[in-house]
């Protein structure tokens, strides 16, 4: 129906600032768009930085005529790659996925991956920067090809895991939902989509899993090469966007590793170390360029407070119950069994004195378990667990190689205990995921940890079955609850079940196993004392 307006009245035009400066965008205020400094920044006496005009102008090249007998190829222009990138991520086989990941233009698969990153897989670290990941970083990625590769690689690997998981059929992701493709660019006779997340998108059938996997690897290879090249440049030439791009790429590559089932553990640990070392390198360069007292936080759009991971979760930490004491005590006893066995072995092989990093790793795991057992809630244990990641970057390269060596059985067993602690504390992160697409991020992370622990157990052999019994029980219980959570979504009932991993009233299966082990070994609890 055609609307009629009162004479003399007109529809009010859109007043949103399309090309405002970054400070106004972060403050979510309308920018007056004066150059070189807008009125808001002038009144606040702050630097005024505008987006690169080239990133706002998307030129559409003429479409090549389709070959006879072939379906038209639909390409959307997006100048985030350069010709030099075309060979950075190609594989020896020249697979179509690798070619798609290194094309000079954005194809429909890349567009789907970019949408999936913005709505589901953007990292939650550094803590408190979720808005930065969905607003500022994509703008920077338009002019930093390796950063765009990192973002798309993260989304591709997550989608590959989601689509190949047994949960894919019961929890379809909007990025995977099949939609009939339009027969041509000019006409679209497909059924209209009613999903609000896809009201303006062009949909095709979901890409094959093999293509998603290869695309993720190709993007990751290109991102690593570009990040390495950027870090090799003189720090005096780094702009603020360069700093943000390097940090964002490092974090995106780290989170991508968490969705790599078979070989992701070593990549994950290596990238955690890389994030810390890159941050230190940038901070050192920032202090050298801006004088004493200037840190990376002052030259980056990210808020990098040392204990932001506690500040962000503080409101929810106080309401969470402590981990069941029987379960934690079982873990401490199992960890002590590892230490005793290690000592017997090293006395024969004379390696105890050379195992300083293993001793630090053992102490870090033990202090977390002790805090979870003796603390009033989960907060102290969670803080110590986050700080325990320093074991991977507060050491030299030789010590780090020893920690991740798959032939170092003791280090692998300690890694399994560390991963079990991550599963035990998964509900701390889960409460932040209020909608289903973000729930899949934490849930699939738990499933990957379960696979990593399984590979460690297989590598250690049957001789370590007793020491790893606690690890397998914890990971198995949390994985079971994560599957229920992924299948049913986040509601009050599932929330109570998920938090039951922590509480005294939950974990009945774990508590039963812990009590059985206690009776076999003859230890019991009197008040707050274990005897």
QUITAKA-V350841 format. One record per residue. N is the residue number from 1. RES is the residue in one letter. PHI is phi in degrees with one decimal (NA if undefined). OMEGA is omega in whole degrees, 0 to 359 (* if undefined). Layout:
n: {N N}
res: {RES RES}
phi: {PHI PHI}
omega: {OMEGA OMEGA}
This chain:
n: {1 2 3 4 5 6 7 8 9 10 11 12 13 14 15 16 17 18 19 20 21 22 23 24 25 26 27 28 29 30 31 32 33 34 35 36 37 38 39 40 41 42 43 44 45 46 47 48 49 50 51 52 53 54 55 56 57 58 59 60 61 62 63 64 65 66 67 68 69 70 71 72 73 74 75 76 77 78 79 80 81 82 83 84 85 86 87 88 89 90 91 92 93 94 95 96 97 98 99 100 101 102 103 104 105 106 107 108 109 110 111 112 113 114 115 116 117 118 119 120 121 122 123 124 125 126 127 128 129 130 131 132 133 134 135 136 137 138 139 140 141 142 143 144 145 146 147 148 149 150 151 152 153 154 155 156 157 158 159 160 161 162 163 164 165 166 167 168 169 170 171 172 173 174 175 176 177 178 179 180 181 182 183 184 185 186 187 188 189 190 191 192 193 194 195 196 197 198 199 200 201 202 203 204 205 206 207 208 209 210 211 212 213 214 215 216 217 218 219 220 221 222 223 224 225 226 227 228 229 230 231 232 233 234 235 236 237 238 239 240 241 242 243 244 245 246 247 248 249 250 251 252 253 254 255 256 257 258 259 260 261 262 263 264 265 266 267 268 269 270 271 272 273 274 275 276 277 278 279 280 281 282 283 284 285 286 287 288 289 290 291 292 293 294 295 296 297 298 299 300 301 302 303 304 305 306 307 308 309 310 311 312 313 314 315 316 317 318 319 320 321 322 323 324 325 326 327 328 329 330 331 332 333 334 335 336 337 338 339 340 341 342 343 344 345 346 347 348 349 350 351 352 353 354 355 356 357 358 359 360 361 362 363 364 365 366 367 368 369 370 371 372 373 374 375 376 377 378 379 380 381 382 383 384 385 386 387 388 389 390 391 392 393 394 395 396 397 398 399 400 401 402 403 404 405 406 407 408 409 410 411 412 413 414 415 416 417 418 419 420 421 422 423 424 425 426 427 428 429 430 431 432 433 434 435 436 437 438 439 440 441 442 443 444 445 446 447 448 449 450 451 452 453 454 455 456 457 458 459 460 461 462 463 464 465 466 467 468 469 470 471 472 473 474 475 476 477 478 479 480 481 482 483 484 485 486 487 488 489 490 491 492 493 494 495 496 497 498 499 500 501 502 503 504 505 506 507 508 509 510 511 512 513 514 515 516 517 518 519 520 521 522 523 524 525 526 527 528 529 530 531}
res: {X X X X X X X X X X X X X X X X X X X X X X X X X X X X X X X X X X X X X X X X X X X X X X X X X X X X X X X X X X X X X X X X X X X X X X X X X X X X X X X X X X X X X X X X X X X X X X X X X X X X X X X X X X X X X X X X X X X X X X X X X X X X X X X X X X X X X X X X X X X X X X X X X X X X X X X X X X X X X X X X X X X X X X X X X X X X X X X X X X X X X X X X X X X X X X X X X X X X X X X X X X X X X X X X X X X X X X X X X X X X X X X X X X X X X X X X X X X X X X X X X X X X X X X X X X X X X X X X X X X X X X X X X X X X X X X X X X X X X X X X X X X X X X X X X X X X X X X X X X X X X X X X X X X X X X X X X X X X X X X X X X X X X X X X X X X X X X X X X X X X X X X X X X X X X X X X X X X X X X X X X X X X X X X X X X X X X X X X X X X X X X X X X X X X X X X X X X X X X X X X X X X X X X X X X X X X X X X X X X X X X X X X X X X X X X X X X X X X X X X X X X X X X X X X X X X X X X X X X X X X X X X X X X X X X X X X X X X X X X X X X X X X X X X X X X X X X X X X X X X X X X X X X X X X X X X X X X X X X X X X X X X X X X X X X X X}
phi: {NA -82.2 -86.6 -110.7 -105.7 -61.9 -54.7 90.4 -105.7 -129.7 -67.1 -71.6 -76.2 -69.3 -113.8 -70.8 -75.1 -90.9 -125.2 -72.8 -79.5 -63.5 -58.4 -67.8 -63.8 -66.8 -82.6 59.1 -123.5 -74.2 -88.1 -79.4 65.2 -73.4 -118.8 -86.3 -138.8 -74.9 -65.8 -61.7 -69.3 -64.3 -68.9 -89.2 56.0 -122.7 -61.1 -115.8 -123.5 -102.6 -63.1 -65.4 -56.6 -64.3 -76.3 -96.6 -106.5 -101.0 -89.9 -96.9 -74.1 -65.7 -77.8 -73.0 -65.2 -68.2 -71.2 -64.1 82.1 -119.0 -77.6 -65.0 -94.2 -99.0 -121.4 -108.5 -69.2 -163.6 -78.9 -106.4 -120.6 -112.1 -57.6 -66.1 -76.2 -67.1 -106.5 -71.8 -118.0 -76.0 -98.7 -64.3 -85.4 61.0 -67.0 -59.0 -64.8 -66.7 -63.7 -65.4 -75.2 -115.3 -63.9 -80.0 -133.8 -90.4 -91.1 -66.4 -64.7 -62.1 -63.7 -64.1 -64.9 -63.7 -63.5 -65.9 -63.1 -67.7 -105.6 -138.4 -105.0 -60.9 -63.6 -97.3 -122.0 -58.4 -58.6 83.9 -120.7 -59.3 -65.0 -60.8 -65.4 -101.2 -122.6 -79.1 -61.5 -59.6 -66.3 -65.1 -63.5 -63.9 -114.9 -125.7 -55.4 -66.4 -68.5 -62.3 -60.2 -64.1 -66.1 -69.4 -64.1 -59.9 -65.1 -65.1 -66.5 -65.4 -65.1 -61.3 -65.8 -65.5 -78.0 -93.6 -74.6 -59.1 -81.8 -60.7 -74.0 -94.6 -130.5 -66.4 -84.3 -55.6 -73.7 -108.3 -62.0 -74.8 -130.6 -65.0 -82.0 -67.4 -67.7 -155.2 -71.4 -82.3 -126.3 -136.6 -104.2 -74.0 -66.2 -60.3 -86.4 -99.1 -76.6 -63.9 -72.1 -127.3 -67.4 -119.7 -94.3 -98.1 -112.2 -132.6 -65.3 -62.8 -69.0 -63.1 -59.9 -61.7 -68.5 -62.2 -62.7 -64.9 -63.9 -61.2 -66.3 -63.0 -63.7 -64.6 -61.0 -65.8 -65.8 -63.4 -64.2 -67.5 -64.3 -61.9 -65.9 -66.5 -67.5 -78.6 -74.8 -64.3 -64.9 -68.9 -94.3 -72.8 -94.4 -62.4 -64.8 -63.0 -61.7 -62.7 -65.6 -66.1 -63.8 -63.9 -63.3 -62.9 -68.2 -64.0 -65.9 -64.9 -69.3 -62.5 -62.7 -70.0 -107.6 -97.5 -63.9 -83.9 -122.5 -82.9 -62.8 -64.2 -62.0 -63.2 -62.3 -63.6 -74.2 -60.6 -61.6 -63.1 -58.7 -66.4 -68.5 -65.1 -60.2 -65.3 -63.9 -66.7 -64.1 -63.7 -65.3 -64.7 -67.7 -70.6 -85.8 -107.2 96.2 -61.6 97.2 -86.3 -122.0 -61.7 -62.7 -85.1 -116.8 -135.5 -73.8 -74.1 -90.5 -115.4 -77.1 -56.8 -117.1 -64.6 -64.3 -87.5 -60.0 -65.7 -96.9 -54.4 -58.6 -84.7 -63.8 -67.0 -90.4 -84.6 -74.0 -75.1 -68.8 -54.8 -64.3 -63.1 -65.0 -67.5 -62.7 -58.9 -63.2 -64.2 -64.6 -64.6 -64.7 -65.3 -62.4 -62.2 -63.1 -63.8 -67.2 -62.4 -63.6 -62.3 -69.0 -71.0 -65.0 -75.3 -98.2 58.7 -110.1 -59.9 -65.5 -89.9 -98.9 -62.1 -68.1 -63.6 -64.7 -65.2 -62.9 -59.4 -64.0 -65.1 -67.0 -65.6 -67.7 -68.2 -61.7 -63.9 -65.6 -67.8 -76.9 -94.2 -76.1 -79.2 -151.2 -97.0 -60.5 -60.7 -64.8 -64.6 -62.3 -66.1 -65.1 -62.4 -69.8 -67.3 -62.4 -63.6 -59.0 -89.9 -121.7 -93.5 -150.7 -80.3 -63.5 -65.4 -65.5 -64.5 -59.8 -67.4 -67.9 -99.3 -66.9 -68.8 -87.3 -85.3 -61.2 -62.9 -63.2 -66.7 -65.2 -63.9 -63.4 -63.7 -63.6 -62.4 -66.4 -64.2 -63.8 -62.3 -64.9 -63.1 -97.9 -55.9 -60.3 -62.1 -82.1 -64.0 -63.5 -81.6 -93.6 -93.1 -134.1 -63.3 -65.2 -80.3 -61.4 -62.2 -62.9 -69.9 -62.3 -68.3 -60.6 -63.6 -63.8 -66.5 -59.7 -59.7 -68.4 -62.2 -63.8 -62.1 -66.6 -63.3 -61.8 -64.3 -71.6 -77.4 87.2 -69.9 -66.1 -108.7 -59.7 -63.9 -68.0 -95.1 -62.1 -64.1 -59.5 -64.4 -66.6 -65.3 -63.3 -63.8 -67.1 -67.5 -63.4 -61.7 -68.3 -64.2 -65.0 -62.2 -63.4 -65.0 -74.3 -100.9 83.4 -96.8 -133.9 -62.6 -67.5 -67.5 -59.7 -63.8 -66.9 -67.3 -68.9 -62.4 -59.1 -95.1 -71.6 -62.8 -86.9 -105.3 55.4 -60.1 -64.0 -65.4 -62.4 -63.1 -64.2 -64.8 -67.6 -63.2 -65.1 -64.6 -66.9 -65.4 -93.3 79.7 -108.0 -145.5 -124.1 -124.4 66.5 -99.0 -108.0 -109.6 -128.2}
omega: {181 182 177 182 176 179 180 178 181 177 181 181 180 185 182 178 182 187 181 181 181 179 179 178 180 179 180 175 181 180 178 171 172 178 6 182 180 184 180 180 178 180 180 180 180 177 181 183 181 176 176 182 182 181 181 182 181 181 182 180 178 180 177 179 180 177 180 178 181 179 182 177 184 183 175 184 177 191 177 179 177 180 180 180 186 180 185 187 179 178 185 182 182 185 177 180 179 178 179 182 182 177 180 180 182 177 185 177 177 179 177 179 180 177 180 177 184 186 187 195 179 185 175 175 353 186 178 184 183 181 179 182 185 181 187 185 177 178 179 182 180 180 177 186 183 177 177 176 181 181 181 178 177 180 182 181 178 179 178 179 181 183 179 180 174 180 186 182 183 180 183 177 177 178 180 185 182 176 179 182 176 184 180 179 186 183 179 181 181 179 181 179 180 180 182 180 186 186 182 185 173 188 172 177 184 181 179 181 181 179 177 180 180 178 178 179 180 178 181 179 179 180 179 179 180 178 178 179 180 179 180 178 178 182 179 180 181 171 178 178 177 179 180 181 180 178 182 179 180 180 179 178 177 181 176 180 181 178 179 190 192 186 185 186 180 178 180 181 180 181 173 176 180 178 181 181 177 178 179 179 179 180 178 178 179 179 179 182 186 180 182 177 178 183 182 181 180 181 182 176 177 171 188 176 185 184 180 180 176 183 183 184 185 181 182 183 182 182 184 179 174 178 182 186 179 181 181 179 175 178 178 178 179 178 177 175 177 181 180 180 178 180 179 181 185 175 178 186 177 181 184 182 182 184 183 181 176 178 177 179 178 181 180 179 183 182 177 179 179 179 178 180 188 183 179 180 184 188 184 179 179 180 180 178 178 180 181 177 180 179 184 181 174 179 180 185 181 179 179 178 178 182 183 180 182 177 177 188 182 179 178 178 178 176 178 176 179 179 176 176 178 177 182 181 180 179 178 179 187 182 180 184 186 177 199 184 176 176 181 180 181 182 179 175 178 179 178 178 177 178 179 179 179 179 177 180 179 180 181 179 184 183 182 183 182 181 182 181 179 180 182 180 181 182 179 180 180 178 178 180 178 178 177 180 180 182 187 183 185 173 186 182 180 177 178 178 181 178 176 173 184 196 178 182 181 177 183 179 178 180 180 178 180 180 177 177 179 180 180 183 175 177 183 185 174 185 178 184 177 182 *}
